[in-house]
Each structure stands twice: as structure tokens, then as C-alpha cells.
Amino acid sequence: RLGDEKAVIAADNFFLRASVEMLTQRAIDGIQTAENQTSADCESSTREMEGYQQMVREKEKKIAELSDQIQAQEAVINQLMEQVTSQATAVSSADELGKAVMEVVNLRRRVNEAEDEKQKAFARVL
């Protein structure tokens, strides 16, 4: 009878050890799977973040280019305004006044066109 109980206990011990080993292996496999998934998720997130950073760099570059264009347009506007002022002060006779008025009108039109280009550049920046 004692021998039977020992055999039952030995069988139970064998079964329990096998169960513990199986559960341990499942836990290890689960942990490895989770680690692999976490690593893949991190890599994916890193690639996505790098993509966003590249887009930001490209937008910043475009903004700088447009800013340069705006500054160039402002320089043209300032030059045209100086020409308008210069033409207005240089007029001394009625004939010259008529010619100067027409030139001022043309310069003003160019100023307006340059101003429109400046506004378009601002709109592209935004």
C-alpha cells in the first residue's frame, strides 16, 4: 500500500513538474513574443517619427525659400516706391508732370503687382 502511494506521489510529482515546465516555457514564449512586438512597434514608431521630422525639415526649407522670395519682393516694392517718390519730386513742368503721372501710374501698377506677389507668397507660407 505504501508502495502504491509512493508511485501515485511520484506520478503526481512528474505530472506537476511537466506542467510547471510547460507553463514556464509558455510564459517565456509569451514574454519573447511581447518583447519582439514591442521592439517592432518601437521601430515602426521611430520610422514614423523620422518621417514627420523629415516633413518638418522640408516645410522649414520651403518657408525659408518663400521668406527669401518675400524679402526680394519687398526690395522691389521699396525700389519702385523710391522711383515713384523720385519721379514725383523731379517734375517741374506741365508736360513733365503729365509724363510723370503716367509713369507713376505704371510704377504704382507694378508696385501693386509686386504687392500681389508678396501676398501670394505669404499665402503659400501659411
Secondary structure, DSSP 8 states (H G I E B T S, - for coil): -HHHHHHHHHHHHHHHHHHHHHHHHHHHHHHHHHHHHHHHHHHHHHHHHHHHHHHHHHHHHHHHHHHHHHHHHHHHHHHHHHHHHHHHHH--SHHHHHHHHHHHHHHHHHHHHHHHHHHHHHHHH-
